[in-house]
């Protein structure tokens, strides 16, 4: 497969294309964004400038997936590497390209909560509430599977991981694919297994450009506006359990389900469910990640902008808040590797909410195999 170039979606890196990509981000759900009708109208007019070309390419991408090829595409979290979730040979290509362990399950992406019962059964009431409140968005639900969900996508488990992304290109791709008779797109992050997830088109090209085939595609959609992977929630028991923290936080879930709900992040293995991002070592750059200690001259340094850079250290990232920390974390890892930095010292964010998800990714990126 090496040496065969995948087909890109875009027709170049023009400033206009980048502007439209960012304008489209996060605008699929006006209830969440709070944008005015005037702002929404302006966005639609802006999108129309290049919508013919974009929709044509997305249609081709959907056909490529239906034909058994791989398509890397943007979501609001990170870029995913997609295949027909019902095609065993196509799904096997994901594992081959990523170097992913065969028993590690995949997340299936669908265009709306209305398609959930095609893949999942015995859906509890609280799961329907979560889907209504947070889809489309960065949340994955783990539920008992239907016959449609085969072992090659579930890792041999009796459960299926499902989500509805909010990125407009992802939604258009899914709807086009479903019009062709597709049921869902299986898509882990578009990177080599255990490495840093890509949040930009160029990161995908760098990571997988030489291992994708000539019939595969990479869709361009600007920078991901969440920046870390989705919250994964186990919905197979009487109460939801957060398996992997993300932008849909513990506090947000309790707010929608009520104070009486029991959420458990600590006991992740209580249901013995395997899920993406569950390994101790994950999300790792080439540089060593240190979450304590003092950097030496030439070491990288990441911390909230109010924390000064130690003498001689190279400042890689200075986020103003937790949202900026999450959005830019993986790109800062890639930047450190590009600069040839061997060690990066990070001051972890303090607090609840999104800080919990960031610290989960930091601890796994810093884990040292023995």
C-alpha positions as CSV (number, residue, x, y, z in Angstrom):
1,X,0.0,0.0,0.0
2,X,2.9,2.3,0.6
3,X,3.8,5.0,-1.9
4,X,0.3,5.3,-3.4
5,X,-1.1,8.8,-2.8
6,X,-4.7,9.2,-1.5
7,X,-7.0,11.7,-3.2
8,X,-7.4,15.0,-1.4
9,X,-10.8,16.6,-1.2
10,X,-9.7,20.2,-1.6
11,X,-8.3,22.2,-4.5
12,X,-5.5,23.8,-2.6
13,X,-4.8,25.8,0.6
14,X,-6.3,29.1,-0.4
15,X,-7.1,31.5,2.4
16,X,-10.7,31.6,1.2
17,X,-11.0,27.8,1.7
18,X,-9.6,28.0,5.2
19,X,-12.0,30.8,6.1
20,X,-15.0,28.9,4.9
21,X,-13.8,25.8,6.8
22,X,-13.6,27.7,10.1
23,X,-16.9,29.5,9.4
24,X,-18.6,26.1,9.1
25,X,-17.3,24.8,12.3
26,X,-19.8,24.2,15.1
27,X,-22.6,25.9,13.3
28,X,-24.8,22.8,12.7
29,X,-26.7,23.2,16.0
30,X,-27.9,26.7,16.6
31,X,-29.4,25.7,19.9
32,X,-25.9,25.1,21.2
33,X,-24.1,27.9,19.5
34,X,-26.7,30.6,20.3
35,X,-26.0,32.3,17.0
36,X,-28.5,34.8,15.7
37,X,-30.6,34.3,12.5
38,X,-28.5,37.0,10.8
39,X,-25.2,35.2,11.7
40,X,-26.6,31.9,10.4
41,X,-27.8,33.5,7.1
42,X,-24.4,35.0,6.6
43,X,-22.8,31.6,7.2
44,X,-25.0,30.0,4.6
45,X,-24.2,32.6,2.0
46,X,-20.5,32.2,2.7
47,X,-20.7,28.4,2.3
48,X,-22.6,28.8,-1.0
49,X,-19.5,30.3,-2.6
50,X,-17.8,26.9,-2.9
51,X,-20.6,24.5,-1.9
52,X,-20.9,22.9,-5.4
53,X,-17.3,21.7,-5.3
54,X,-17.5,20.7,-1.7
55,X,-20.7,18.7,-2.0
56,X,-19.4,17.0,-5.2
57,X,-16.3,15.9,-3.4
58,X,-18.2,14.7,-0.3
59,X,-20.5,12.7,-2.6
60,X,-17.4,11.1,-4.2
61,X,-16.1,10.3,-0.7
62,X,-19.4,8.6,0.3
63,X,-19.2,6.5,-2.9
64,X,-15.6,5.6,-2.1
65,X,-16.6,4.3,1.4
66,X,-19.5,2.3,-0.1
67,X,-17.0,0.7,-2.5
68,X,-14.9,-0.5,0.3
69,X,-12.3,2.3,0.5
70,X,-11.1,4.4,3.4
71,X,-11.8,8.1,3.8
72,X,-10.2,10.3,6.5
73,X,-12.7,13.1,7.4
74,X,-13.0,15.9,10.0
75,X,-15.2,15.7,13.0
76,X,-15.5,18.3,15.8
77,X,-13.2,16.2,18.0
78,X,-10.4,14.9,15.8
79,X,-10.1,13.6,12.2
80,X,-11.4,10.1,11.8
81,X,-10.4,7.3,9.4
82,X,-13.7,6.0,8.0
83,X,-14.9,2.7,6.5
84,X,-18.2,1.1,5.9
85,X,-19.1,-0.3,9.3
86,X,-20.9,-3.3,7.7
87,X,-18.0,-4.2,5.4
88,X,-15.5,-6.6,7.1
89,X,-12.8,-6.2,4.4
90,X,-13.0,-2.4,4.6
91,X,-12.9,-2.4,8.4
92,X,-9.9,-4.7,8.2
93,X,-8.1,-1.9,6.2
94,X,-8.5,0.5,9.1
95,X,-6.7,-1.9,11.4
96,X,-4.0,-2.5,8.8
97,X,-3.4,1.2,8.1
98,X,-3.4,2.2,11.7
99,X,-1.5,-0.8,13.1
100,X,-4.4,-1.2,15.5
101,X,-4.9,-4.3,17.6
102,X,-7.6,-6.5,16.1
103,X,-9.6,-6.8,19.3
104,X,-9.8,-3.1,19.9
105,X,-13.4,-1.9,19.1
106,X,-14.3,0.9,16.8
107,X,-16.9,3.7,17.1
108,X,-19.6,3.7,14.5
109,X,-20.8,7.2,13.3
110,X,-24.4,7.8,12.2
111,X,-26.1,10.9,11.0
112,X,-28.8,11.2,13.6
113,X,-30.2,9.7,16.8
114,X,-33.1,8.4,14.7
115,X,-30.8,5.7,13.4
116,X,-29.5,4.5,16.8
117,X,-31.9,1.5,17.0
118,X,-30.4,0.0,13.8
119,X,-27.2,-0.6,15.8
120,X,-28.3,-0.7,19.4
121,X,-31.0,-2.4,21.4
122,X,-32.2,-2.3,25.0
123,X,-31.7,1.5,25.0
124,X,-32.3,2.9,28.5
125,X,-34.3,6.1,29.0
126,X,-31.3,8.0,30.2
127,X,-29.4,7.1,27.0
128,X,-32.2,8.6,24.9
129,X,-32.1,11.8,27.1
130,X,-28.3,12.0,26.5
131,X,-28.7,11.5,22.8
132,X,-31.4,14.2,22.7
133,X,-29.3,16.7,24.6
134,X,-25.8,16.1,23.3
135,X,-26.1,14.8,19.7
136,X,-24.9,15.9,17.3
137,X,-21.7,16.4,19.4
138,X,-18.7,14.9,21.0
139,X,-20.3,12.0,22.9
140,X,-20.2,8.2,22.3
141,X,-22.7,5.9,23.8
142,X,-21.9,2.2,24.5
143,X,-25.0,0.0,24.2
144,X,-26.1,-3.6,23.7
145,X,-25.7,-4.3,20.0
146,X,-28.1,-5.5,17.3
147,X,-27.3,-8.1,14.7
148,X,-26.1,-5.3,12.4
149,X,-23.1,-4.8,14.6
150,X,-20.7,-7.6,13.8
151,X,-17.7,-8.8,15.8
152,X,-15.2,-7.2,13.4
153,X,-16.4,-3.7,14.5
154,X,-17.2,-4.4,18.2
155,X,-14.0,-6.3,19.0
156,X,-16.0,-9.4,19.6
157,X,-18.1,-7.8,22.4
158,X,-21.8,-7.7,22.9
159,X,-21.8,-3.9,22.8
160,X,-21.5,-1.2,20.2
161,X,-20.1,2.3,20.5
162,X,-22.1,4.9,18.6
163,X,-22.0,8.6,18.1
164,X,-23.4,11.4,15.9
165,X,-20.7,14.0,15.1
166,X,-21.5,17.7,14.7
167,X,-19.0,18.7,12.1
168,X,-20.9,19.7,8.9
169,X,-18.6,17.8,6.6
170,X,-19.0,14.6,8.7
171,X,-22.8,15.0,8.7
172,X,-22.9,15.6,4.9
173,X,-20.7,12.5,4.4
174,X,-22.8,10.3,6.6
175,X,-26.1,11.5,4.9
176,X,-24.6,10.9,1.5
177,X,-23.4,7.4,2.5
178,X,-26.8,6.5,4.0
179,X,-28.5,7.6,0.7
180,X,-26.3,5.0,-1.0
181,X,-27.6,2.3,1.4
182,X,-24.9,2.6,4.0
183,X,-25.8,2.1,7.7
184,X,-22.9,3.7,9.5
185,X,-19.2,4.6,9.2
186,X,-16.7,3.1,11.5
187,X,-14.0,5.6,12.3
188,X,-11.2,5.7,14.8
189,X,-8.8,8.7,14.8
190,X,-6.8,9.0,11.6
191,X,-3.4,8.3,13.0
192,X,-1.1,5.3,13.7
193,X,-2.3,3.4,16.8
194,X,-1.2,4.9,20.1
195,X,0.2,8.1,18.5
196,X,-1.1,11.7,18.5
197,X,-4.6,12.1,17.1
198,X,-4.8,14.6,14.1
199,X,-6.8,17.8,14.4
200,X,-5.9,19.2,11.0
201,X,-5.9,18.1,7.4
202,X,-2.1,18.5,7.2
203,X,-1.6,16.3,10.3
204,X,-3.6,13.5,8.6
205,X,-1.5,13.8,5.4
206,X,1.7,13.6,7.4
207,X,0.6,10.7,9.5
208,X,-1.1,8.5,6.9
209,X,-0.4,9.9,3.5
210,X,2.1,7.2,2.6
211,X,0.1,4.3,3.8
212,X,-3.3,5.1,2.3
213,X,-4.1,3.7,-1.1
214,X,-4.7,5.6,-4.3
215,X,-8.5,4.9,-4.0
216,X,-8.7,6.3,-0.5
217,X,-9.4,10.0,0.3
218,X,-8.7,12.7,2.8
219,X,-11.4,15.3,3.3
220,X,-10.3,18.8,4.4
221,X,-12.3,20.6,6.9
222,X,-10.2,23.0,8.8
223,X,-9.0,22.6,12.4
224,X,-11.1,20.5,14.8
225,X,-12.9,22.8,17.3
226,X,-13.0,20.4,20.3
227,X,-9.5,18.9,19.8
228,X,-9.8,15.8,22.0
229,X,-11.7,12.6,21.5
230,X,-15.4,12.2,22.4
231,X,-16.7,11.4,25.9
232,X,-17.5,7.6,26.0
233,X,-20.4,6.6,28.2
234,X,-21.3,3.1,29.1
235,X,-25.1,2.8,28.9
236,X,-25.5,-1.0,29.6
237,X,-26.3,-0.7,33.3
238,X,-28.9,1.0,35.4
239,X,-26.8,4.2,35.5
240,X,-24.4,5.7,33.0
241,X,-20.6,5.3,33.5
242,X,-18.1,7.6,31.9
243,X,-15.5,5.3,30.4
244,X,-13.5,8.1,28.7
245,X,-13.9,11.7,29.7
246,X,-14.3,14.4,27.0
247,X,-15.9,17.7,26.2
248,X,-19.3,16.4,27.4
249,X,-18.4,16.6,31.1
250,X,-19.6,14.9,34.2
251,X,-21.2,18.2,35.3
252,X,-23.1,18.6,32.0
253,X,-24.4,15.0,32.2
254,X,-25.6,15.4,35.8
255,X,-27.3,18.7,34.8
256,X,-29.4,16.9,32.2
257,X,-30.1,13.7,34.1
258,X,-30.6,15.1,37.6
259,X,-28.5,15.0,40.8
260,X,-29.7,11.5,41.7
261,X,-27.8,10.0,38.8
262,X,-24.7,8.0,39.7
263,X,-21.7,8.8,37.4
264,X,-18.6,6.8,37.9
265,X,-15.3,7.8,36.2
266,X,-12.9,6.0,38.6
267,X,-14.1,2.4,38.2
268,X,-13.7,2.2,34.4
269,X,-13.2,-1.5,34.3
270,X,-16.2,-2.5,36.4
271,X,-18.1,-3.6,33.4
272,X,-15.1,-5.2,31.6
273,X,-15.8,-3.2,28.4
274,X,-13.0,-2.5,26.0
275,X,-13.3,0.9,24.5
276,X,-11.1,3.3,22.4
277,X,-8.5,5.1,24.4
278,X,-8.6,2.6,27.2
279,X,-4.9,1.5,27.1
280,X,-2.5,3.0,29.6
281,X,-0.2,4.3,26.9
282,X,-1.9,6.4,24.2
283,X,-1.9,9.8,22.5
284,X,1.9,9.8,22.6
285,X,4.3,12.1,20.6
286,X,7.9,11.0,20.0
287,X,9.0,13.4,22.8
288,X,8.9,12.2,26.4
289,X,6.0,13.8,28.3
290,X,6.7,14.9,31.9
291,X,3.9,16.1,34.1
292,X,6.1,17.1,37.0
293,X,9.7,18.3,37.5
294,X,11.6,21.3,36.1
295,X,12.6,21.5,32.4
296,X,16.2,22.0,31.4
297,X,17.6,24.2,28.6
298,X,16.1,23.1,25.3
299,X,13.1,21.2,26.8
300,X,9.6,22.0,25.7
301,X,7.1,23.6,28.1
302,X,3.3,23.7,28.1
303,X,1.2,25.5,30.7
304,X,-1.7,28.0,31.1
305,X,-0.5,31.4,29.9
306,X,-0.4,32.9,33.5
307,X,2.5,30.5,34.3
308,X,5.9,31.8,33.3
309,X,8.3,29.8,31.1
310,X,11.3,28.4,33.1
311,X,14.7,29.8,31.9
312,X,16.0,28.1,28.8
313,X,12.8,26.1,28.1
314,X,11.0,26.4,24.8
315,X,7.4,27.5,25.1
316,X,5.2,25.2,23.0
317,X,1.7,26.2,24.1
318,X,0.2,29.0,26.3
319,X,-3.5,28.4,26.4
320,X,-5.7,31.0,28.1
321,X,-8.2,28.5,29.3
322,X,-9.2,24.8,29.3
323,X,-10.9,25.0,26.0
324,X,-7.8,26.4,24.3
325,X,-5.7,23.8,26.1
326,X,-7.9,21.0,24.6
327,X,-8.1,22.4,21.1
328,X,-4.4,22.9,20.7
329,X,-2.9,20.1,22.8
330,X,-2.3,17.5,20.0
331,X,-1.0,20.1,17.6
332,X,1.5,21.2,20.3
333,X,2.7,17.6,20.6
334,X,3.2,17.5,16.8
335,X,5.0,20.9,17.0
336,X,7.4,19.6,19.6
337,X,8.3,16.6,17.4
338,X,8.8,18.8,14.4
339,X,11.2,20.9,16.4
340,X,13.1,17.8,17.5
341,X,12.4,18.4,21.2
342,X,13.2,15.3,23.2
343,X,11.3,16.2,26.4
344,X,8.2,18.3,27.0
345,X,7.2,19.4,30.5
346,X,3.5,20.1,31.1
347,X,1.8,21.8,34.0
348,X,-1.6,19.9,34.0
349,X,-4.7,22.1,34.2
350,X,-6.5,22.2,37.6
351,X,-10.2,21.8,38.2
352,X,-13.2,19.8,37.0
353,X,-15.1,19.8,33.7
354,X,-12.8,19.7,30.6
355,X,-9.7,19.6,32.8
356,X,-10.5,16.0,33.7
357,X,-10.5,15.0,30.0
358,X,-7.2,16.9,29.3
359,X,-5.5,15.3,32.3
360,X,-6.7,11.8,31.1
361,X,-4.9,12.4,27.7
362,X,-1.9,13.8,29.4
363,X,-1.5,10.9,31.8
364,X,-1.7,8.4,28.9
365,X,0.7,10.4,26.7
366,X,3.2,10.4,29.7
367,X,2.8,6.7,30.5
368,X,6.1,4.9,30.1
369,X,6.1,1.2,29.0
370,X,8.5,-1.0,30.9
